[in-house]
């Protein structure tokens, strides 16, 4: 049994010590009872040299499942370290859905060898799965569905299940289809075992269950599972023909990946980036967004340069100027985060975006007035000038209002342009709040103080 109380940090310490002292039997002891996902997390948490040494100790029979759980970049490096025979052996026990996830990361020759090693049915199923778009539920659905007819008795279904001797994992219901294979409803296992065996499936099946179109985005299906507390759901094509099912096991992975993607994109990073990747490729990836940020910083600096005379004559402006931009940036980030979350969950649309915009303007106005009074009072006490206090108060209100509008408008606009708001929204927002903040504060100071 896996010791669920042992932390990742503790396991890493044990692995590091074992590798350092060349005690490979200790490594085997650590990973012996771990689930493939836990082994994958260990591999992702080690520098390259130690990672490859640990990978050599992973039992070959779980290699394929471990490869499924590691991030793409780590997976690529591990596959490059394996020979063709090892890769084909690692993928031998995987189902069609898992094979499809790995297939496109395999070297061409290995992929061809793997296809040749399959029987015709496996090969056909894999090719059908790969034909679906990568982010569609067709890539995730399982074809191990048990389907029964509506006109048979429960006793017939029970005999059929006894003949099969097992049901697929995460099976909470059997799919009911007509003679042509069209989806009609589901028969829960609870109803199957708790009712008169002579009753017909048609009398007990739930025909109100909604099916999922095979082309539906996996992210949208994840939302359905969350809101309806589903364990599994039928997948159909455009004609209503039952193709397979999607289960909670795979949906949890989708939810986790989406969360990681949103977190990494907020910093302009790829969610699949290897934490222990070499310096050069890591630096190259990050340099892109640092360069974009530098351009926006120069834009803000250019705005400040327009008011050079004002800054030279009134030193207090240089001291207080960052406050206006900072307050606007924080307020905008709060709105932006809520908007990106709402878009990800499908809560924001054209029908309610105007209402949200008015709400955020109202919040910005109230907070702007509150903190404008606080900052103005402190500025007057600090510099003894009512004019400076009044100017920074007005500038703060203007920037807070702009931040509220931008926090909603920017992600909506980026989504319409086909750009991920989580990836670039914060950069655009910072530019807006900096430019408007500096321009309003220094512009008002130029008008009223000089």
C-alpha positions in Angstrom: 0.0 0.0 0.0 1.1 3.6 -0.7 2.0 5.6 2.4 -0.4 8.5 1.8 1.0 10.4 4.7 4.5 10.7 3.1 5.0 14.0 1.4 6.5 14.6 -2.0 9.4 16.4 -0.3 10.2 13.4 1.8 10.1 11.0 -1.2 12.4 13.3 -3.1 14.8 13.4 -0.2 14.9 9.6 0.0 15.3 9.3 -3.8 18.2 11.9 -3.8 20.0 10.1 -1.0 19.5 6.7 -2.6 20.9 7.9 -5.9 23.7 9.7 -4.3 24.8 6.6 -2.4 24.1 4.3 -5.4 21.6 2.3 -3.3 19.2 1.4 -6.1 17.3 -1.0 -3.9 16.2 2.0 -1.8 14.9 3.6 -5.0 12.9 0.5 -5.8 11.5 0.5 -2.3 10.2 4.1 -2.7 8.5 3.6 -6.1 7.3 0.0 -5.5 3.9 0.9 -4.1 3.4 4.3 -5.8 0.7 4.9 -8.4 1.9 5.8 -11.9 0.8 9.4 -11.4 2.9 9.7 -8.2 5.9 8.3 -10.0 5.3 10.8 -12.8 5.3 13.7 -10.2 8.6 12.4 -8.8 10.2 12.4 -12.3 9.0 15.9 -12.9 10.5 17.0 -9.6 14.0 15.9 -10.3 16.9 17.5 -12.3 17.7 15.7 -15.6 20.5 13.4 -14.4 18.6 12.1 -11.4 15.4 11.9 -13.5 16.9 9.5 -16.0 18.4 7.4 -13.3 15.0 7.1 -11.6 13.3 6.4 -14.9 15.6 3.4 -15.4 14.3 1.9 -12.2 10.6 2.3 -13.0 9.1 -1.2 -13.7 8.6 -1.6 -17.4 5.0 -2.7 -17.0 4.0 0.8 -15.8 6.2 2.8 -18.1 3.3 3.6 -20.4 1.0 4.8 -17.7 3.8 7.0 -16.2 4.4 8.5 -19.6 0.7 9.5 -19.8 0.9 11.4 -16.5 4.1 13.5 -17.1 4.0 16.8 -18.9 4.6 16.9 -22.6 8.1 18.3 -22.4 9.3 15.8 -19.8 7.6 13.0 -21.8 9.5 13.9 -24.9 12.9 13.7 -23.0 12.0 10.3 -21.5 10.9 8.9 -24.8 14.2 10.1 -26.4 16.1 8.1 -23.8 14.2 4.9 -24.7 14.9 2.5 -27.6 12.2 1.5 -30.0 11.5 -1.9 -28.5 11.1 -0.3 -25.0 8.6 2.2 -26.3 6.5 -0.4 -28.2 6.5 -2.6 -25.0 5.5 0.4 -22.8 2.5 1.2 -25.0 1.3 -2.4 -25.4 -1.1 -2.5 -22.5 -2.7 0.9 -23.0 -6.2 1.5 -24.2 -7.1 3.5 -27.4 -7.6 6.8 -25.6 -4.2 6.6 -23.8 -2.5 5.5 -27.0 -3.9 8.5 -28.9 -2.4 10.8 -26.3 1.0 9.3 -26.6 1.0 8.6 -30.3 1.8 12.1 -31.6 4.8 12.4 -29.3 6.4 9.2 -30.6 9.2 9.1 -33.2 7.8 8.2 -36.6 9.5 4.8 -36.9 8.3 3.8 -33.4 4.7 4.9 -34.2 4.8 2.8 -37.4 6.2 -0.2 -35.4 3.4 0.3 -32.8 0.7 0.3 -35.5 2.1 -2.9 -37.0 2.0 -4.6 -33.7 -1.7 -4.0 -33.3 -4.5 -6.1 -34.6 -6.9 -4.6 -37.2 -9.5 -3.6 -34.6 -7.1 -1.7 -32.4 -5.5 0.0 -35.4 -8.9 1.2 -36.7 -10.0 2.5 -33.3 -6.8 4.4 -32.8 -7.0 6.0 -36.3 -10.7 6.9 -35.6 -9.6 8.6 -32.3 -6.8 10.5 -33.8 -9.2 11.8 -36.5 -10.9 14.0 -33.8 -9.6 17.4 -32.8 -7.1 17.3 -29.9 -9.3 19.3 -27.5 -12.6 17.5 -28.4 -14.2 14.8 -26.3 -13.7 12.4 -29.1 -10.0 12.2 -28.0 -11.0 11.3 -24.4 -14.0 9.0 -24.9 -13.7 5.3 -24.1 -15.1 2.6 -26.3 -15.4 0.0 -23.6 -19.1 0.9 -23.2 -21.6 -1.9 -22.3 -24.7 -1.3 -24.3 -28.0 -3.2 -23.9 -31.4 -3.2 -25.7 -34.5 -1.7 -24.2 -36.7 -4.7 -24.9 -34.7 -7.3 -22.9 -35.3 -8.2 -19.3 -33.1 -7.4 -16.3 -32.3 -11.1 -15.9 -30.9 -11.2 -19.5 -28.7 -8.2 -18.7 -27.5 -9.8 -15.5 -26.6 -13.1 -17.3 -24.7 -11.1 -19.9 -22.7 -9.3 -17.2 -21.9 -12.6 -15.5 -20.7 -14.0 -18.8 -18.4 -11.0 -19.2 -17.2 -11.5 -15.7 -16.2 -7.9 -15.3 -17.4 -4.3 -16.1 -15.2 -1.4 -17.2 -13.8 0.9 -14.5 -16.1 3.8 -13.5 -19.2 2.1 -14.8 -22.2 3.4 -12.9 -24.7 2.7 -15.6 -25.3 0.7 -18.8 -26.1 2.4 -22.0 -29.4 1.6 -23.6 -29.6 1.6 -27.5 -32.1 0.7 -30.1 -31.7 -2.0 -32.8 -29.6 0.4 -34.9 -27.3 1.5 -32.1 -28.9 4.9 -31.4 -28.7 6.1 -27.8 -31.9 5.9 -25.9 -31.0 6.3 -22.2 -29.1 4.6 -19.3 -29.8 1.8 -16.9 -28.1 2.4 -13.5 -26.5 -0.6 -11.9 -28.4 0.2 -8.7 -31.7 -0.3 -10.6 -30.4 -3.4 -12.3 -29.7 -5.2 -9.1 -32.5 -4.0 -7.0 -35.6 -4.7 -9.2 -37.5 -7.7 -10.3 -35.4 -9.6 -12.9 -38.4 -10.1 -15.1 -38.9 -6.4 -15.6 -37.9 -4.9 -19.0 -35.0 -2.5 -19.3 -37.4 0.0 -21.0 -39.4 0.3 -17.8 -36.4 1.2 -15.6 -34.1 3.1 -17.9 -33.6 6.9 -17.5 -34.3 8.4 -20.9 -33.8 12.0 -19.7 -30.0 11.7 -19.6 -28.4 14.1 -22.0 -25.8 12.7 -24.4 -22.6 14.5 -25.3 -21.7 15.2 -29.0 -18.3 13.7 -29.9 -17.1 17.1 -31.3 -17.8 18.9 -28.0 -14.8 20.6 -26.4 -13.4 18.7 -23.4 -13.4 21.9 -21.3 -17.2 22.3 -21.9 -17.7 18.6 -20.9 -15.7 19.2 -17.7 -18.1 22.0 -16.8 -21.1 19.6 -17.4 -19.5 17.0 -15.1 -18.9 19.6 -12.4 -22.4 21.1 -12.5 -24.3 17.7 -12.8 -22.1 15.6 -10.5 -21.6 13.0 -13.3 -19.5 9.8 -13.0 -19.8 9.0 -16.7 -21.8 10.2 -19.8 -22.6 8.7 -23.2 -20.9 10.1 -26.3 -22.8 10.1 -29.6 -22.3 11.4 -33.1 -24.5 13.7 -35.1 -27.1 11.0 -35.8 -27.4 10.0 -32.2 -25.4 6.8 -32.6 -23.6 5.7 -29.4 -19.9 5.9 -29.9 -18.6 5.5 -26.3 -18.5 7.1 -23.0 -16.5 9.7 -21.0 -15.7 9.1 -17.4 -14.8 11.2 -14.4 -11.3 9.9 -14.3 -10.4 11.6 -17.5 -12.4 14.7 -16.7 -10.4 15.3 -13.5 -7.3 15.4 -15.7 -8.9 18.0 -18.0 -9.8 20.2 -15.0 -6.3 19.9 -13.5 -4.7 20.8 -16.9 -7.0 23.8 -17.4 -6.1 25.1 -13.9 -2.4 24.7 -14.5 -2.7 26.3 -17.9 -4.5 29.3 -16.5 -1.9 29.7 -13.7 1.1 29.4 -16.1 -0.4 31.6 -18.8 -0.9 34.5 -16.3 2.9 34.6 -16.2 3.3 34.1 -20.0 4.6 30.6 -19.6 3.7 27.3 -21.2 1.8 24.9 -18.9 3.9 22.0 -20.2 7.2 23.7 -19.4 9.7 21.5 -17.6 10.7 23.0 -14.2 14.1 21.5 -14.7 14.6 22.2 -18.4 18.0 23.4 -19.5 18.8 27.1 -19.1 18.9 28.1 -22.8 15.5 26.9 -24.0 13.9 28.1 -20.7 15.4 31.6 -21.1 14.4 31.7 -24.8 10.7 31.0 -24.0 10.6 33.6 -21.2 12.4 36.2 -23.2 9.4 36.7 -25.5 7.1 38.0 -22.9 9.9 39.9 -21.1 10.4 41.7 -24.5 6.7 42.5 -24.8 6.7 43.8 -21.3 9.7 46.0 -22.0 7.9 47.6 -24.9 5.0 48.4 -22.7 7.3 49.8 -20.1 8.9 52.1 -22.6 5.4 53.3 -23.6 4.8 54.3 -20.0 8.2 55.9 -19.8 7.5 57.9 -22.9 4.3 59.2 -21.3 6.3 60.3 -18.3 8.8 62.0 -20.5 6.1 64.2 -22.0 5.8 65.8 -18.6 9.5 66.2 -17.9 9.2 69.9 -17.1 6.5 69.3 -14.6 8.5 66.7 -12.8 11.6 69.0 -12.6 9.6 71.8 -11.1 7.4 69.8 -8.6 9.4 67.0 -7.0 6.3 65.8 -5.1 4.9 64.6 -8.4 7.8 62.1 -8.9 7.3 60.8 -5.3 3.5 60.3 -5.6 3.3 59.2 -9.3 3.8 55.4 -8.6 0.8 55.4 -6.2 -1.7 56.2 -9.0 -0.4 53.6 -11.4 -0.1 50.9 -8.6 -3.6 51.4 -7.3 -5.0 51.2 -10.8 -3.0 48.1 -11.5 -4.2 46.2 -8.4 -7.9 47.2 -9.0 -7.6 46.1 -12.7 -6.0 42.8 -11.8 -8.9 42.0 -9.4 -11.4 42.6 -12.1 -9.3 40.8 -14.8 -8.9 37.7 -12.7 -12.7 37.4 -12.1 -13.4 38.0 -15.8 -10.9 35.4 -16.9 -12.4 32.9 -14.5 -15.9 33.7 -15.6 -14.9 33.2 -19.3 -13.2 29.9 -18.5 -16.4 28.7 -16.7 -18.7 30.0 -19.5 -20.4 32.4 -17.1 -19.8 35.5 -19.3 -21.5 36.1 -22.6 -22.9 39.0 -24.6 -26.1 38.9 -22.6 -24.5 39.8 -19.3 -21.2 41.5 -20.2 -22.8 45.0 -20.1 -24.2 44.3 -16.6 -20.8 43.2 -15.4 -19.2 46.3 -16.9 -21.6 48.6 -15.1 -21.0 46.6 -11.8 -17.2 47.0 -12.1 -17.5 50.7 -12.9 -19.6 51.1 -9.8 -17.1 49.2 -7.6 -14.3 51.2 -9.1 -16.1 54.5 -8.4 -16.7 53.6 -4.8 -13.2 52.3 -4.1 -11.8 55.2 -6.1 -13.6 57.8 -4.0 -12.6 56.0 -0.7 -8.9 55.7 -1.5 -8.7 59.0 -3.3 -9.7 60.7 0.0 -7.2 58.7 2.0 -4.3 59.4 -0.5 -5.2 63.0 -0.8 -5.2 63.5 3.0 -1.8 61.8 3.3 -0.4 63.9 0.4 -1.6 67.1 2.0 0.0 66.2 5.3 3.2 65.1 3.6 3.7 68.0 1.2 1.4 70.7 2.7 -0.3 71.3 -0.6 -4.1 71.1 -1.1 -3.6 71.4 -4.9 -1.4 68.2 -5.0 -3.8 66.4 -2.7 -6.7 67.3 -5.0 -4.8 66.4 -8.2 -3.8 62.9 -7.0 -7.3 62.3 -5.8 -8.9 63.0 -9.2 -6.1 61.1 -11.0 -6.7 58.1 -8.7 -10.4 58.1 -9.4 -9.8 58.3 -13.2 -7.4 55.5 -13.2 -9.5 53.2 -11.0 -12.5 53.7 -13.3 -10.2 53.0 -16.3 -9.0 49.8 -14.5 -12.5 48.6 -13.9 -13.5 49.0 -17.5 -10.2 47.5 -18.8 -10.5 44.5 -16.5 -13.7 43.5 -18.2 -13.2 44.8 -21.7 -9.6 43.4 -22.3 -10.4 39.7 -21.8 -13.6 40.0 -23.8 -11.8 41.7 -26.7 -8.9 39.2 -26.6 -11.3 36.3 -26.6 -13.0 37.7 -29.6 -9.6 38.0 -31.4 -8.9 34.4 -30.6 -6.2 35.2 -28.0 -6.1 33.5 -24.6 -6.9 36.3 -22.1 -4.9 34.5 -19.4 -1.8 34.6 -21.6 -1.7 38.3 -22.5 -4.4 40.1 -20.5 -2.2 41.2 -17.6 0.4 42.7 -19.9 -2.3 44.8 -21.7 -3.9 45.8 -18.5 -0.7 47.0 -16.9 0.0 49.1 -20.0 -3.5 50.7 -19.8 -3.3 51.5 -16.1 0.2 52.8 -16.2 -0.4 55.0 -19.2 -3.7 56.4 -18.0 -2.4 56.8 -14.4 0.7 58.7 -15.4 -1.1 60.8 -18.0 -4.0 61.8 -15.8 -1.8 62.7 -12.8 0.9 64.5 -14.6 -1.5 66.1 -17.1 -3.6 67.5 -14.3 -0.5 68.7 -12.5 0.7 70.5 -15.6 -2.6 72.2 -16.0 -3.1 73.4 -12.4 0.4 73.7 -10.9 2.5 75.2 -13.7 
